[in-house]
Amino acid sequence: MKSLSAALIVAGAALAFSAAAQAEADGEVVYNQACMACHMTGAAGAPIKGDAEAWEPRIAKGIETLYEHSLTGFNAMPPKGGSMNLSDEEVKSAVDFMVQAVE
């Protein structure tokens, strides 16, 4: 019975750790899955990741504006880049990832 209890405790801890790890959005993963198609090619006028000149006027508007545009859509970009299954935090983490590439 003790080994069953210990196994349950370990399994519970592993589940808690896994849930916490998933809760933290990984901007690079989100970028690769949902953003890269446009932000690597410049499709529909999207600023290319790493192109400081293209990002400069956007960054000048402030991170909150970038978040808002990415969440609600802006010009040709649909809300959440068309990936409505993403959480707001995942979208923001992808924005942070792209902005960090030019800072």
PAMARBA-389503 format. One record per residue: residue in one letter; x, y, z of N, C-alpha, C, CB in turn; residue number from 1. Coordinates in Angstrom, 2 decimals. Each point is the difference from the previous one (the first is absolute). Glycine has a CB too. Layout:
% residues N
(node A,(X,Y,Z),(X,Y,Z),(X,Y,Z),(X,Y,Z),NUM)
...
***
This chain:
% residues 103
(node M,(0.82,-1.19,0.00),(-0.82,1.19,0.00),(0.87,1.26,0.00),(-1.81,-1.27,1.21),1)
(node K,(2.95,1.22,-0.48),(0.88,1.15,0.03),(0.56,0.31,-1.38),(0.58,-0.54,2.36),2)
(node S,(-0.22,-0.50,-3.11),(0.56,0.25,-1.33),(-1.06,0.55,-0.95),(1.67,-1.83,0.37),3)
(node L,(-2.93,1.43,-0.20),(-1.08,0.55,-0.80),(-0.21,1.47,0.33),(-1.09,-2.27,-0.11),4)
(node S,(1.12,2.61,1.38),(-0.14,1.40,0.41),(1.15,0.85,-0.53),(-1.21,-0.73,2.07),5)
(node A,(2.41,0.19,-1.97),(1.16,0.74,-0.50),(-0.11,0.19,-1.51),(1.42,-0.94,1.87),6)
(node A,(-1.87,-0.08,-2.58),(-0.15,0.10,-1.45),(-1.04,1.06,-0.36),(0.66,-2.42,-0.25),7)
(node L,(-1.74,2.47,1.00),(-1.04,1.00,-0.25),(0.51,1.40,0.26),(-1.73,-1.68,0.61),8)
(node I,(2.53,1.84,0.41),(0.57,1.31,0.32),(0.95,0.43,-1.11),(-0.21,-0.45,2.47),9)
(node V,(1.06,-0.45,-2.92),(0.94,0.31,-1.07),(-0.76,0.33,-1.28),(1.74,-1.51,1.05),10)
(node A,(-2.76,0.74,-1.37),(-0.78,0.25,-1.21),(-0.70,1.35,0.08),(-0.33,-2.46,-0.31),11)
(node G,(-0.20,2.79,1.48),(-0.65,1.29,0.18),(0.97,1.15,-0.17),(-1.62,-1.07,1.55),12)
(node A,(2.81,0.91,-1.01),(1.02,1.05,-0.13),(0.42,0.15,-1.46),(0.80,-0.48,2.33),13)
(node A,(-0.68,-0.62,-3.03),(0.38,0.06,-1.42),(-1.08,0.70,-0.81),(1.32,-2.11,0.25),14)
(node L,(-2.57,1.82,0.04),(-1.10,0.67,-0.71),(0.01,1.50,0.28),(-1.36,-2.11,0.13),15)
(node A,(1.57,2.47,1.11),(0.03,1.42,0.37),(1.15,0.70,-0.72),(-1.01,-0.53,2.24),16)
(node F,(2.17,-0.10,-2.29),(1.14,0.59,-0.68),(-0.28,0.14,-1.50),(1.55,-0.99,1.72),17)
(node S,(-2.13,-0.03,-2.31),(-0.33,0.04,-1.43),(-0.98,1.11,-0.31),(0.42,-2.45,-0.13),18)
(node A,(-1.44,2.61,0.94),(-1.00,1.05,-0.21),(0.64,1.38,0.12),(-1.80,-1.52,0.88),19)
(node A,(2.70,1.68,0.08),(0.67,1.28,0.18),(0.89,0.31,-1.20),(-0.06,-0.30,2.49),20)
(node A,(0.75,-0.70,-2.99),(0.88,0.20,-1.15),(-0.81,0.38,-1.24),(1.64,-1.64,0.96),21)
(node Q,(-2.80,1.02,-1.14),(-0.84,0.31,-1.14),(-0.61,1.39,0.12),(-0.49,-2.42,-0.27),22)
(node A,(0.28,2.88,1.50),(-0.61,1.30,0.21),(0.91,1.14,-0.44),(-1.27,-0.97,1.92),23)
(node E,(2.57,0.74,-1.90),(0.95,1.02,-0.42),(0.09,-0.03,-1.53),(1.32,-0.21,2.18),24)
(node A,(-1.72,1.28,-2.79),(0.02,0.06,-1.45),(1.43,0.13,-0.51),(-2.29,1.05,0.00),25)
(node D,(2.60,-1.78,-1.03),(1.32,0.05,-0.62),(-0.13,0.74,-1.33),(0.72,-2.18,1.12),26)
(node G,(-0.24,3.41,-1.15),(-0.13,0.85,-1.16),(0.58,-0.59,-1.27),(0.05,1.89,1.53),27)
(node E,(1.08,-2.55,-1.42),(0.62,-0.58,-1.19),(-0.85,-1.13,-0.57),(2.26,0.61,0.89),28)
(node V,(-2.81,-1.44,-0.01),(-0.86,-1.10,-0.45),(-1.24,0.56,-0.68),(0.85,-1.48,1.87),29)
(node V,(-1.48,2.48,-1.25),(-1.19,0.60,-0.59),(0.34,0.64,-1.34),(-0.95,0.42,2.31),30)
(node Y,(2.05,0.32,-2.37),(0.45,0.61,-1.25),(0.14,-1.07,-1.09),(1.20,1.82,1.29),31)
(node N,(-0.51,-2.90,-0.97),(0.24,-1.05,-0.99),(-1.29,-0.66,-0.47),(2.23,-0.39,1.05),32)
(node Q,(-3.20,0.28,-0.17),(-1.25,-0.67,-0.35),(-1.00,0.93,-0.68),(0.38,-1.52,1.92),33)
(node A,(-0.43,2.77,-1.50),(-1.11,0.85,-0.43),(0.40,1.28,-0.73),(-1.21,-0.92,1.90),34)
(node C,(2.42,1.37,-1.74),(0.38,1.33,-0.50),(1.00,-0.01,-1.14),(-0.44,0.82,2.26),35)
(node M,(1.22,-1.87,-2.31),(1.14,-0.04,-0.91),(-0.41,0.16,-1.46),(1.15,-1.46,1.64),36)
(node A,(-2.25,0.89,-2.05),(-0.38,0.03,-1.42),(-0.01,1.42,-0.55),(-1.37,-2.06,0.36),37)
(node C,(0.87,3.00,0.43),(-0.05,1.40,-0.47),(1.21,0.82,0.47),(-2.49,-0.16,0.02),38)
(node H,(2.93,-0.07,1.21),(1.07,0.82,0.57),(1.40,-0.46,-0.40),(-1.51,0.47,1.90),39)
(node M,(1.58,-1.54,-2.70),(1.29,-0.41,-0.57),(0.09,0.45,-1.45),(0.10,-1.98,1.57),40)
(node T,(-1.26,2.14,-2.20),(-0.03,0.31,-1.43),(-0.42,1.43,-0.31),(-0.51,-2.38,-0.39),41)
(node G,(-0.13,3.03,1.35),(-0.52,1.34,-0.23),(-1.36,-0.01,-0.71),(2.34,0.81,-0.11),42)
(node A,(-2.99,-1.96,0.11),(-1.30,-0.14,-0.66),(-0.97,1.06,0.52),(0.39,-2.47,-0.30),43)
(node A,(-1.14,3.06,-0.62),(-1.04,0.99,0.32),(0.54,1.19,0.80),(-1.68,-1.85,-0.03),44)
(node G,(2.98,2.12,-0.12),(0.58,1.15,0.67),(0.44,-0.25,1.44),(-1.40,1.36,-1.45),45)
(node A,(1.41,-2.62,1.87),(0.44,-0.32,1.37),(1.48,0.35,0.16),(-1.72,-1.86,0.16),46)
(node P,(2.08,2.49,0.96),(1.42,0.28,0.22),(0.77,-1.30,0.24),(-0.58,2.26,0.97),47)
(node I,(1.68,-2.42,-1.67),(0.79,-1.22,0.11),(0.76,0.00,1.33),(0.22,-0.13,-2.52),48)
(node K,(-0.28,-1.02,3.19),(0.73,-0.15,1.26),(1.47,0.29,-0.25),(-1.66,-1.72,0.85),49)
(node G,(2.23,2.60,-0.05),(1.41,0.35,-0.11),(0.28,1.23,-0.85),(0.47,-2.38,0.30),50)
(node D,(-1.48,2.89,-0.98),(0.17,1.20,-0.85),(-0.26,1.24,0.86),(-0.72,-1.28,-2.10),51)
(node A,(1.79,1.80,2.68),(-0.12,1.13,0.94),(-0.68,1.21,-0.62),(2.05,-0.81,1.12),52)
(node E,(-1.76,1.08,-2.39),(-0.60,1.16,-0.66),(-1.52,-0.14,-0.11),(2.13,0.33,-1.28),53)
(node A,(-2.59,-1.51,0.98),(-1.45,-0.23,-0.12),(-0.69,0.06,1.36),(0.43,-1.41,-2.02),54)
(node W,(0.26,0.95,3.04),(-0.60,-0.05,1.34),(0.06,1.34,0.73),(0.62,-2.40,0.11),55)
(node E,(0.35,3.24,-0.44),(0.22,1.25,0.74),(-1.28,0.83,0.17),(2.33,0.00,-0.89),56)
(node P,(-3.07,0.33,-0.17),(-1.19,0.83,0.21),(-1.09,-0.72,0.79),(0.53,1.16,-2.13),57)
(node R,(-0.55,-2.46,2.04),(-1.00,-0.77,0.75),(0.35,-0.01,1.48),(-0.44,-1.44,-2.02),58)
(node I,(1.70,1.23,2.33),(0.46,-0.01,1.40),(-0.17,1.38,0.61),(1.64,-1.83,-0.52),59)
(node A,(-1.47,2.87,-0.29),(-0.15,1.37,0.50),(-1.42,0.27,0.53),(1.75,0.73,-1.64),60)
(node K,(-2.71,-1.48,1.16),(-1.39,0.16,0.46),(-0.22,-0.62,1.38),(-0.74,-0.01,-2.38),61)
(node G,(1.68,-0.79,2.83),(-0.09,-0.61,1.32),(-0.44,-1.45,-0.05),(-0.51,2.24,0.92),62)
(node I,(0.97,-3.00,0.04),(-0.28,-1.44,0.04),(-1.49,-0.28,0.17),(2.27,-0.37,0.97),63)
(node E,(-2.97,1.22,-0.22),(-1.44,-0.23,0.18),(-0.75,0.11,-1.33),(0.18,0.88,2.34),64)
(node T,(0.24,0.04,-3.20),(-0.62,0.13,-1.32),(0.31,-1.23,-0.85),(0.18,2.52,0.14),65)
(node L,(1.06,-3.00,-0.07),(0.35,-1.22,-0.73),(-0.84,-1.18,0.48),(2.33,0.87,-0.31),66)
(node Y,(-2.49,-0.99,1.62),(-0.84,-1.07,0.55),(-1.44,0.14,-0.52),(1.46,-0.11,2.07),67)
(node E,(-2.00,1.31,-1.99),(-1.38,0.23,-0.42),(-0.19,-0.36,-1.47),(-0.20,1.82,1.71),68)
(node H,(1.12,-1.38,-2.56),(-0.10,-0.31,-1.43),(0.09,-1.50,-0.24),(1.01,2.23,-0.53),69)
(node S,(-0.14,-2.89,1.26),(0.16,-1.44,-0.21),(-1.21,-0.78,0.52),(2.49,0.29,0.18),70)
(node L,(-3.12,0.21,0.86),(-1.16,-0.69,0.57),(-1.29,0.26,-0.76),(1.11,0.16,2.20),71)
(node T,(-1.29,1.06,-2.70),(-1.27,0.36,-0.63),(0.09,0.11,-1.51),(-0.59,1.19,2.07),72)
(node G,(1.79,-1.24,-2.61),(0.20,0.13,-1.44),(0.36,1.42,-0.37),(-1.60,-1.86,-0.37),73)
(node F,(2.31,1.98,-0.74),(0.43,1.32,-0.46),(0.36,-0.10,-1.48),(0.86,0.63,2.31),74)
(node N,(-1.42,0.27,-3.11),(0.19,-0.03,-1.45),(-0.32,-1.41,-0.52),(1.79,1.82,0.14),75)
(node A,(-0.87,-2.46,-0.83),(-0.27,-1.32,-0.58),(0.11,-1.14,1.01),(0.84,0.89,-2.15),76)
(node M,(-0.30,-0.61,3.34),(0.17,-1.07,0.99),(-1.30,-0.24,0.75),(2.43,0.59,0.24),77)
(node P,(-2.93,-1.83,-0.26),(-1.21,-0.29,0.77),(0.31,-0.10,1.49),(-0.96,-1.21,-1.98),78)
(node P,(-0.05,1.27,2.83),(0.24,-0.17,1.45),(0.81,-1.27,0.26),(-2.14,1.21,0.52),79)
(node K,(3.10,-1.09,0.36),(0.88,-1.10,0.40),(0.64,-0.68,-1.21),(-1.43,-0.36,2.02),80)
(node G,(1.64,1.15,-3.06),(0.62,-0.53,-1.21),(-0.81,-1.12,-0.63),(2.19,0.62,0.95),81)
(node G,(-3.46,-0.68,-0.61),(-0.86,-1.05,-0.54),(-0.01,-1.27,0.83),(0.43,0.95,-2.21),82)
(node S,(0.35,-0.98,3.27),(0.07,-1.18,0.88),(-0.81,0.27,1.26),(2.30,-0.62,-0.90),83)
(node M,(-3.60,0.55,0.76),(-0.89,0.36,1.10),(0.10,-0.95,1.19),(-1.51,0.98,-1.67),84)
(node N,(2.16,-2.13,1.50),(0.19,-0.92,1.11),(1.08,0.46,0.97),(-0.74,-1.83,-1.50),85)
(node L,(1.53,2.84,1.11),(1.07,0.50,0.88),(-0.59,0.84,1.12),(1.61,-0.02,-1.92),86)
(node S,(-1.01,-0.08,3.08),(-0.39,0.87,1.11),(0.61,1.39,-0.23),(-0.15,-1.98,1.60),87)
(node D,(-0.38,2.96,-0.91),(0.58,1.35,-0.10),(1.46,-0.01,0.41),(-2.25,1.00,0.46),88)
(node E,(2.57,-1.77,0.57),(1.39,-0.06,0.48),(0.92,-0.63,-1.04),(-0.84,-0.16,2.36),89)
(node E,(0.36,-0.83,-3.07),(0.82,-0.61,-1.05),(0.28,1.00,-1.12),(-0.96,-2.26,0.56),90)
(node V,(-0.06,3.01,-0.94),(0.17,1.00,-1.05),(1.00,1.07,0.46),(-2.36,-0.42,-0.84),91)
(node K,(2.20,0.89,2.06),(0.92,1.02,0.53),(1.43,-0.54,0.06),(-1.88,0.99,1.35),92)
(node S,(2.03,-2.25,-1.01),(1.36,-0.57,0.07),(0.63,-0.05,-1.39),(-0.66,-1.37,2.01),93)
(node A,(-0.14,1.12,-3.04),(0.53,0.01,-1.37),(0.41,1.41,-0.41),(-1.44,-1.97,-0.58),94)
(node V,(0.64,2.97,0.97),(0.35,1.40,-0.28),(1.32,0.32,0.70),(-2.45,0.64,-0.22),95)
(node D,(2.56,-1.00,1.48),(1.24,0.24,0.75),(1.20,-0.65,-0.70),(-1.32,0.13,2.14),96)
(node F,(1.13,-1.34,-2.61),(1.07,-0.73,-0.69),(0.45,0.77,-1.25),(-0.92,-2.19,0.86),97)
(node M,(-0.03,2.69,-1.63),(0.36,0.73,-1.22),(0.66,1.32,0.31),(-1.88,-1.10,-1.18),98)
(node V,(1.37,1.80,2.19),(0.55,1.31,0.38),(1.44,-0.17,0.53),(-2.33,0.87,0.53),99)
(node Q,(2.55,-1.91,0.27),(1.33,-0.23,0.57),(1.04,-0.23,-1.10),(-1.08,-0.97,2.06),100)
(node A,(0.64,0.49,-3.20),(0.94,-0.26,-1.10),(0.59,1.27,-0.59),(-1.29,-2.05,-0.50),101)
(node V,(0.67,3.19,0.77),(0.50,1.27,-0.56),(0.44,1.00,1.07),(-1.52,-0.36,-1.93),102)
(node E,(1.50,-0.05,3.16),(0.43,0.92,1.08),(1.44,-0.24,0.37),(-2.33,0.08,0.88),103)
***
